Amino acid sequence: MDAKMQELIDGLNEDLANEYAAVIMYNNYAAVVSGLYRQVLKPFFEGEIADEQGHALYLAEKIKTLGGTPTTKPADVKQTEDVKEMLESARQSEVDTIERYKKRAKQADELGLIELQIKLEDLIADETGHMEEMERLLDDPRLQ
């Protein structure tokens, strides 16, 4: 296999591990969030799970299509019961994911994988929306 293709597949597996971690993170946060924010954040976190699962499924299938083996191991997940830490951790996760997807889209473009490049740009748009929601939630003066 071409070295650039292997580098792309390895990167997509890193992305996949982080999407698995996002599913676990949002599932955990939905379960443990408590207090005044529970009514708002529990359904918010639950809503994020399906998006991240969809991203993971796409990445796993694309890795296989490109000749790789999709990982089954998630990246590490930070556990907390502090609402502000949850939102900050989730926001940072989205920021990191956007940066990885930008790199991956560039790699896909260099390899002429237009469908993958476009899909990664769509994922960047999804993750940007998630990040912006976290930022707006963190703007709550009660969290300062």
Accessible surface in RSA format (square Angstrom, percent):
REM  Atomic radii and reference values for relative SASA: ProtOr
REM  Chains: A
REM  Algorithm: Lee & Richards
REM  Probe-radius: 1.40
REM  Slices: 20
REM RES _ NUM      All-atoms   Total-Side   Main-Chain    Non-polar    All polar
REM                ABS   REL    ABS   REL    ABS   REL    ABS   REL    ABS   REL
RES MET A   1   133.73  69.3  45.73  30.3  88.00 209.5  61.94  52.7  71.79  95.1
RES ASP A   2    87.40  61.2  68.91  68.6  18.48  43.7  40.05  94.3  47.34  47.2
RES ALA A   3    81.91  75.3  67.39 104.0  14.52  33.0  73.12 103.0   8.79  23.3
RES LYS A   4   117.81  57.5 115.04  70.6   2.77   6.6  75.70  68.1  42.12  44.9
RES MET A   5    36.08  18.7  36.08  23.9   0.00   0.0  36.08  30.7   0.00   0.0
RES GLN A   6    72.62  40.6  72.62  53.1   0.00   0.0  35.44  75.4  37.18  28.2
RES GLU A   7    94.33  54.2  88.01  66.6   6.32  15.0  34.68  67.1  59.65  48.7
RES LEU A   8     0.00   0.0   0.00   0.0   0.00   0.0   0.00   0.0   0.00   0.0
RES ILE A   9     3.08   1.8   3.08   2.3   0.00   0.0   3.08   2.2   0.00   0.0
RES ASP A  10    79.57  55.7  70.74  70.4   8.82  20.9  28.70  67.5  50.87  50.7
RES GLY A  11     7.28   9.0   0.00   N/A   7.28   9.0   6.71  18.4   0.57   1.3
RES LEU A  12     0.00   0.0   0.00   0.0   0.00   0.0   0.00   0.0   0.00   0.0
RES ASN A  13    27.79  19.2  26.68  25.8   1.12   2.7  13.59  32.7  14.21  13.7
RES GLU A  14    89.59  51.4  81.57  61.7   8.02  19.1  33.21  64.2  56.38  46.0
RES ASP A  15     0.34   0.2   0.00   0.0   0.34   0.8   0.07   0.2   0.27   0.3
RES LEU A  16     0.02   0.0   0.02   0.0   0.00   0.0   0.02   0.0   0.00   0.0
RES ALA A  17    16.13  14.8  16.13  24.9   0.00   0.0  16.13  22.7   0.00   0.0
RES ASN A  18    39.08  27.0  34.86  33.7   4.23  10.2   3.53   8.5  35.55  34.4
RES GLU A  19     3.67   2.1   3.15   2.4   0.52   1.2   2.78   5.4   0.88   0.7
RES TYR A  20    59.34  27.7  57.52  32.7   1.82   4.7  42.23  31.7  17.10  21.1
RES ALA A  21     8.63   7.9   8.30  12.8   0.33   0.8   8.57  12.1   0.06   0.2
RES ALA A  22     8.11   7.5   6.21   9.6   1.90   4.3   7.73  10.9   0.38   1.0
RES VAL A  23    26.86  17.7  26.86  24.3   0.00   0.0  26.86  23.3   0.00   0.0
RES ILE A  24    77.19  43.9  74.49  55.5   2.70   6.5  76.78  55.3   0.41   1.1
RES MET A  25    10.11   5.2  10.11   6.7   0.00   0.0   1.74   1.5   8.36  11.1
RES TYR A  26     0.13   0.1   0.13   0.1   0.00   0.0   0.13   0.1   0.00   0.0
RES ASN A  27    86.05  59.3  84.38  81.5   1.67   4.0   6.11  14.7  79.94  77.3
RES ASN A  28    31.54  21.7  29.17  28.2   2.37   5.7   8.07  19.4  23.47  22.7
RES TYR A  29     0.12   0.1   0.12   0.1   0.00   0.0   0.00   0.0   0.11   0.1
RES ALA A  30     4.99   4.6   4.92   7.6   0.07   0.2   4.99   7.0   0.00   0.0
RES ALA A  31    70.58  64.9  42.14  65.0  28.44  64.7  50.24  70.7  20.34  53.9
RES VAL A  32    43.33  28.5  32.67  29.6  10.65  25.7  38.27  33.3   5.06  13.7
RES VAL A  33     1.18   0.8   0.00   0.0   1.18   2.8   0.00   0.0   1.18   3.2
RES SER A  34    66.47  56.2  60.29  80.5   6.18  14.2  32.81  69.9  33.66  47.2
RES GLY A  35    60.30  74.4   0.00   N/A  60.30  74.4  41.76 114.6  18.54  41.5
RES LEU A  36   141.35  78.7 112.71  80.6  28.65  72.0 120.24  84.4  21.11  56.8
RES TYR A  37    41.73  19.5  41.09  23.4   0.64   1.7  41.28  31.0   0.44   0.5
RES ARG A  38    84.69  35.6  84.61  43.1   0.08   0.2  33.08  45.2  51.61  31.3
RES GLN A  39   163.08  91.2 143.36 104.8  19.72  47.0  51.15 108.9 111.93  84.9
RES VAL A  40    91.54  60.2  84.12  76.2   7.42  17.9  88.36  76.8   3.18   8.6
RES LEU A  41     1.51   0.8   1.51   1.1   0.00   0.0   1.51   1.1   0.00   0.0
RES LYS A  42    64.26  31.4  64.26  39.4   0.00   0.0  38.09  34.3  26.17  27.9
RES PRO A  43    74.36  54.2  64.93  59.2   9.43  34.3  65.91  54.4   8.45  52.5
RES PHE A  44    41.02  20.5  30.97  19.2  10.05  26.2  39.44  23.9   1.58   4.5
RES PHE A  45     0.00   0.0   0.00   0.0   0.00   0.0   0.00   0.0   0.00   0.0
RES GLU A  46    75.01  43.1  65.20  49.3   9.81  23.4  26.47  51.2  48.55  39.6
RES GLY A  47    48.15  59.4   0.00   N/A  48.15  59.4  35.45  97.3  12.70  28.4
RES GLU A  48    15.49   8.9  15.49  11.7   0.00   0.0   0.00   0.0  15.49  12.6
RES ILE A  49    27.68  15.8  27.68  20.6   0.00   0.0  27.68  19.9   0.00   0.0
RES ALA A  50    68.28  62.8  58.52  90.3   9.76  22.2  59.66  84.0   8.62  22.8
RES ASP A  51    62.89  44.0  57.95  57.7   4.93  11.7   6.19  14.6  56.69  56.5
RES GLU A  52     1.74   1.0   1.74   1.3   0.00   0.0   0.08   0.2   1.66   1.4
RES GLN A  53    96.30  53.9  91.02  66.5   5.28  12.6  25.87  55.1  70.43  53.4
RES GLY A  54    39.94  49.3   0.00   N/A  39.94  49.3  32.86  90.2   7.08  15.9
RES HIS A  55    10.53   5.8  10.02   7.0   0.51   1.3   9.20   9.5   1.32   1.5
RES ALA A  56     7.11   6.5   6.54  10.1   0.58   1.3   6.81   9.6   0.30   0.8
RES LEU A  57   110.33  61.4 106.16  75.9   4.18  10.5 109.90  77.2   0.43   1.2
RES TYR A  58    35.67  16.7  32.11  18.3   3.55   9.2  35.04  26.3   0.62   0.8
RES LEU A  59     0.00   0.0   0.00   0.0   0.00   0.0   0.00   0.0   0.00   0.0
RES ALA A  60    19.30  17.7  18.53  28.6   0.77   1.7  18.85  26.5   0.45   1.2
RES GLU A  61   101.57  58.3  96.36  72.9   5.21  12.4  39.43  76.3  62.13  50.7
RES LYS A  62    36.14  17.6  34.38  21.1   1.75   4.2   7.26   6.5  28.88  30.8
RES ILE A  63     0.00   0.0   0.00   0.0   0.00   0.0   0.00   0.0   0.00   0.0
RES LYS A  64   140.29  68.4 133.25  81.8   7.04  16.8  79.73  71.8  60.56  64.5
RES THR A  65   104.37  74.2  70.60  71.6  33.78  80.5  54.71  73.5  49.66  75.1
RES LEU A  66    27.11  15.1  14.01  10.0  13.10  32.9  18.24  12.8   8.87  23.9
RES GLY A  67    52.96  65.3   0.00   N/A  52.96  65.3  28.07  77.0  24.88  55.7
RES GLY A  68    10.72  13.2   0.00   N/A  10.72  13.2   8.77  24.1   1.95   4.4
RES THR A  69   111.40  79.2  99.88 101.3  11.53  27.5  66.64  89.5  44.76  67.7
RES PRO A  70    35.66  26.0  28.27  25.8   7.39  26.9  28.27  23.3   7.39  45.9
RES THR A  71    33.59  23.9  24.14  24.5   9.45  22.5  20.19  27.1  13.40  20.3
RES THR A  72   115.09  81.9  91.24  92.5  23.85  56.8  70.97  95.3  44.12  66.7
RES LYS A  73   149.81  73.1 148.15  90.9   1.66   4.0 101.60  91.4  48.21  51.4
RES PRO A  74    61.59  44.9  43.94  40.1  17.66  64.2  43.94  36.3  17.66 109.8
RES ALA A  75    30.83  28.3  18.18  28.1  12.65  28.8  28.19  39.7   2.64   7.0
RES ASP A  76   147.17 103.1 118.84 118.3  28.33  67.0  39.57  93.1 107.59 107.3
RES VAL A  77    41.63  27.4  13.67  12.4  27.95  67.4  17.28  15.0  24.35  66.0
RES LYS A  78   116.44  56.8 100.95  61.9  15.49  36.9  71.64  64.5  44.81  47.7
RES GLN A  79   136.59  76.4 112.07  81.9  24.52  58.4  31.20  66.4 105.39  79.9
RES THR A  80    18.59  13.2   6.11   6.2  12.48  29.7  12.07  16.2   6.52   9.8
RES GLU A  81   127.19  73.0 109.46  82.8  17.72  42.2  35.08  67.9  92.10  75.2
RES ASP A  82    68.47  48.0  59.62  59.3   8.85  20.9  20.86  49.1  47.61  47.5
RES VAL A  83    19.65  12.9  16.21  14.7   3.45   8.3  16.21  14.1   3.45   9.3
RES LYS A  84    71.41  34.8  69.99  42.9   1.42   3.4  34.99  31.5  36.41  38.8
RES GLU A  85    68.00  39.0  66.58  50.4   1.41   3.4  19.16  37.1  48.84  39.9
RES MET A  86     0.00   0.0   0.00   0.0   0.00   0.0   0.00   0.0   0.00   0.0
RES LEU A  87     1.63   0.9   1.63   1.2   0.00   0.0   1.63   1.1   0.00   0.0
RES GLU A  88    76.38  43.8  71.48  54.1   4.90  11.7  28.47  55.1  47.91  39.1
RES SER A  89    23.58  19.9  12.62  16.8  10.96  25.2  10.21  21.8  13.36  18.7
RES ALA A  90     0.00   0.0   0.00   0.0   0.00   0.0   0.00   0.0   0.00   0.0
RES ARG A  91    71.67  30.1  71.67  36.5   0.00   0.0  10.48  14.3  61.19  37.1
RES GLN A  92    84.27  47.1  84.27  61.6   0.00   0.0  40.09  85.3  44.17  33.5
RES SER A  93    33.54  28.3  25.68  34.3   7.86  18.1  16.83  35.8  16.71  23.4
RES GLU A  94     3.99   2.3   3.92   3.0   0.07   0.2   0.88   1.7   3.11   2.5
RES VAL A  95    37.04  24.4  36.17  32.7   0.87   2.1  36.79  32.0   0.24   0.7
RES ASP A  96    60.81  42.6  57.69  57.4   3.12   7.4  15.35  36.1  45.46  45.3
RES THR A  97     9.87   7.0   9.87  10.0   0.00   0.0   1.44   1.9   8.42  12.7
RES ILE A  98    11.86   6.8  11.86   8.8   0.00   0.0  11.86   8.5   0.00   0.0
RES GLU A  99    98.25  56.4  92.58  70.0   5.66  13.5  42.14  81.5  56.10  45.8
RES ARG A 100    34.73  14.6  32.60  16.6   2.13   5.1  21.24  29.0  13.49   8.2
RES TYR A 101     0.18   0.1   0.18   0.1   0.00   0.0   0.00   0.0   0.18   0.2
RES LYS A 102   107.16  52.3  98.93  60.7   8.23  19.6  57.11  51.4  50.05  53.3
RES LYS A 103   118.47  57.8 111.03  68.1   7.45  17.7  65.69  59.1  52.79  56.2
RES ARG A 104     6.29   2.6   6.29   3.2   0.00   0.0   0.00   0.0   6.29   3.8
RES ALA A 105     8.83   8.1   8.29  12.8   0.53   1.2   8.57  12.1   0.26   0.7
RES LYS A 106   136.28  66.5 129.78  79.6   6.50  15.5  79.68  71.7  56.61  60.3
RES GLN A 107    21.58  12.1  20.50  15.0   1.08   2.6  18.48  39.3   3.10   2.4
RES ALA A 108     0.00   0.0   0.00   0.0   0.00   0.0   0.00   0.0   0.00   0.0
RES ASP A 109    74.46  52.2  64.58  64.3   9.88  23.4   2.38   5.6  72.08  71.9
RES GLU A 110   102.78  59.0  63.98  48.4  38.80  92.4  36.72  71.0  66.06  53.9
RES LEU A 111    49.03  27.3  22.55  16.1  26.48  66.6  26.92  18.9  22.11  59.5
RES GLY A 112    50.63  62.4   0.00   N/A  50.63  62.4  27.51  75.5  23.11  51.8
RES LEU A 113    43.62  24.3  39.90  28.5   3.72   9.4  43.62  30.6   0.00   0.0
RES ILE A 114    97.20  55.3  94.23  70.2   2.97   7.2  94.23  67.9   2.97   8.1
RES GLU A 115    92.54  53.1  83.18  62.9   9.36  22.3  71.15 137.6  21.39  17.5
RES LEU A 116     2.21   1.2   1.51   1.1   0.70   1.8   1.51   1.1   0.70   1.9
RES GLN A 117    37.22  20.8  37.22  27.2   0.00   0.0   0.72   1.5  36.50  27.7
RES ILE A 118    92.32  52.5  92.30  68.8   0.02   0.1  92.30  66.5   0.02   0.1
RES LYS A 119    69.73  34.0  68.59  42.1   1.14   2.7  18.06  16.3  51.68  55.0
RES LEU A 120     0.00   0.0   0.00   0.0   0.00   0.0   0.00   0.0   0.00   0.0
RES GLU A 121    81.58  46.8  74.74  56.5   6.84  16.3  30.13  58.3  51.44  42.0
RES ASP A 122    75.67  53.0  73.15  72.8   2.52   6.0  18.13  42.7  57.54  57.4
RES LEU A 123     1.81   1.0   1.81   1.3   0.00   0.0   1.81   1.3   0.00   0.0
RES ILE A 124    28.62  16.3  28.62  21.3   0.00   0.0  28.62  20.6   0.00   0.0
RES ALA A 125    64.97  59.7  48.77  75.3  16.20  36.9  55.64  78.4   9.33  24.7
RES ASP A 126    63.30  44.3  55.56  55.3   7.74  18.3   9.91  23.3  53.39  53.2
RES GLU A 127     1.28   0.7   1.28   1.0   0.00   0.0   0.03   0.1   1.25   1.0
RES THR A 128    39.98  28.4  39.98  40.5   0.00   0.0  33.42  44.9   6.57   9.9
RES GLY A 129    30.86  38.1   0.00   N/A  30.86  38.1  29.59  81.2   1.27   2.8
RES HIS A 130    14.76   8.1  14.42  10.0   0.34   0.9  12.41  12.8   2.35   2.7
RES MET A 131    33.49  17.3  33.49  22.2   0.00   0.0  26.49  22.5   7.00   9.3
RES GLU A 132    86.46  49.6  86.03  65.1   0.43   1.0  24.46  47.3  62.00  50.6
RES GLU A 133    81.20  46.6  81.20  61.4   0.00   0.0  23.39  45.2  57.81  47.2
RES MET A 134     0.00   0.0   0.00   0.0   0.00   0.0   0.00   0.0   0.00   0.0
RES GLU A 135    58.08  33.3  55.90  42.3   2.19   5.2  24.72  47.8  33.37  27.2
RES ARG A 136   177.34  74.5 164.60  83.9  12.75  30.4  46.04  62.9 131.30  79.6
RES LEU A 137    44.96  25.0  40.53  29.0   4.43  11.1  43.52  30.6   1.45   3.9
RES LEU A 138    25.22  14.0  20.87  14.9   4.35  10.9  20.91  14.7   4.31  11.6
RES ASP A 139   106.57  74.6  90.03  89.6  16.54  39.1  25.86  60.9  80.71  80.5
RES ASP A 140    26.47  18.5  19.53  19.4   6.94  16.4  15.30  36.0  11.17  11.1
RES PRO A 141   109.45  79.8  95.72  87.3  13.73  49.9  96.85  80.0  12.61  78.3
RES ARG A 142   164.00  68.9 130.10  66.3  33.90  80.7  66.89  91.4  97.11  58.9
RES LEU A 143    17.37   9.7  11.01   7.9   6.36  16.0  14.12   9.9   3.25   8.7
RES GLN A 144   140.36  78.5  83.49  61.0  56.87 135.4  67.89 144.5  72.47  55.0
END  Absolute sums over single chains surface
CHAIN  1 A     7725.6       6467.6       1257.9       4176.6       3549.0
END  Absolute sums over all chains
TOTAL          7725.6       6467.6       1257.9       4176.6       3549.0
